[in-house]
């Protein structure tokens, strides 16, 4: 069960990364610094989510 949850979290992070890339491109295209800051904040959230998912998968293996 833990492995499935970790895999789903990792997949969600991958989808989130696609959204972040789109946000960054849009912010650069519009030269909107506030949108860019928001996109970078979302990138931090995606990276943290992926790190938590990977940690959960590793802990699941060791138990």
N, C-alpha and C positions, 0 to 999 in steps of 0.2 A: 504494500500500500504506500509506503514511504517513497519507494522508487518511482511509482506512478505519479505521485504528487510532485516530486522533484522534476520529473521529466516534463510535466505539464507547466510547471513554473518556468523551466528553461525555455520551453516553446513559446510561452507568453512573453518572455524577455526578448526572444528573437523577433517576434511580431512587433513588440514595442520599439525595437531598434530600427525597424523599417520606418515606423512612424516618426521617430526622432530624425532620421536622415531626411525625410520629406519636409519636416518642420525647419530644419537647418537650411535646406535649399531654398525654401520659400522665404525665410527671413533674409537670407543673403540677396535673393532676387529683388525683394522689396526694400532692401536696405533699412530694415526695421530692427534697431538694437534691442528693443524690449522683447520682440518675438524670438530673437536669437538667445537672449538670456533665458527665456522660458524653455526653449528647445534644449539648451545645455543643462538646465535643471532636470528636465525629463530624462536626459541621457544619464545623469547621475542616478536617478531612480531605477532606470533599466539595468545599469551596471550593478547596482546593489542587489536588485532582484535576482540577477543571474548568479552573483556570488553566493547568495543565500541558497539558491537552488543547487548549485554545485556542492556547497558544504553539506546540504541535506542528503545528496546522493552519496557523497563520500562516507558520511556517518552511517547511512543505511547499509553500506557494504561491510563496514567493520563490526557491525553488531551481529 
